[in-house]
Structures are given as structure tokens and as C-alpha cells.
Amino acid sequence: MRGQTRRFQAGWTLLELWVALFIVGVLLSVAMPGWQQVSARWRQSASLPAVEAMLQQARQQALLRNLRLSLCPVVSPGDQQCAPRNQGVDQWLLLDERDQVLARFGQGHYPVRMTRSRIQMPPPWGQNLGASVLVCTGFSARPPIALVVSANGRVRRAANPSNLSCGE
């Protein structure tokens, strides 16, 4: 026995692997809620400018064509009909005065709530009753921001002025 040297084996024991996996699991369970909140905040930050840009593009098309155009949500990508007012969808149609589809906007992000079933985008001297669009992201730590379409078709951000709700 004196002449023999003890040989060390390279690698990990099963117990060491289990302890390491347990520690990783605990760390992930602690970090996951915070990560989900940060991720939801990023999605909310990205979705609002996308919907705002879509509304501004619809207004520009109305001004360029000198027509009254309507922007309305649809339930699924292939639909040709507008959805009910608070369906909570994220696909949009740009329609002319005869309800012909001029463009399709697919946000693919979040449902929205609206004060009207259609948003009218008139030429500069047209009449419009205005509308509010609430982007529903599911991030509850920050109140949702509404996009308000004014009587002349301009888009601005505001606190929820029309008491729209993202709840089902």
C-alpha cells in the first residue's frame, strides 16, 4: 500500500451535479419574474410607436389620395370585414369610401381597444369625430397609453382619456 499512489478521477460526482442544478434552478426562479417584467416593458415600448406609425401612415394616404379613408381592425389576417369595436385584435385594414381594401397592416404585437369601430382619416377639411386607440400589452406595472386621433386626423399620445380598458 505504501508504494501505491492514489489516483484522482477527473469529472463531477452525481451529488455535485445535483447541487449545481438545484442552485441554478433557485437562481432562475428568483430572476424569472423580474425578467418577464423587463421583457413586457420592452414589448410595450415597441408596440406603441408601431401603432402610432400605422395611424400616421393612414392619415398620409388619405391626404395624398384626397379621399376619406377608414382604418379598422380585423380578427384574423385573411379577413376582409372589420371587427367589432372592442374585439382586441392587432391586424388592420385601410379602406376607401367604397370599403375596398387599399392596404393591410399586420402589427403582430398586441390587441387594441378603440372608442369607435373605424377610424376615419379625412382630407384636410373633412369632418371627423376623432377616436382613441388603447394599445393593450399585458404589462400592468405601467398604465396603458392611448393614441388619440384628433378631428383633423393628427395622432398624439395621451393618458387614457376615454376610459377604455384592456381587461376582458
Sequence and secondary structure as in RCSB ss.txt:
>XXXX:A:sequence
MRGQTRRFQAGWTLLELWVALFIVGVLLSVAMPGWQQVSARWRQSASLPAVEAMLQQARQQALLRNLRLSLCPVV
SPGDQQCAPRNQGVDQWLLLDERDQVLARFGQGHYPVRMTRSRIQMPPPWGQNLGASVLVCTGFSARPPIALVVS
ANGRVRRAANPSNLSCGE
>XXXX:A:secstr
 TT       S  HHHHHHHHHHHHHHHHHHHHHHHHHHHHHHHHHHHHHHHHHHHHHHHHHHHHTS EEEEEES
STT  S   TT    EEEEE TT  EEEEEE  S  EEESSSSEEE  TT     EEEEE  S  SS  EEEEE 
TTS EEEEE TT      
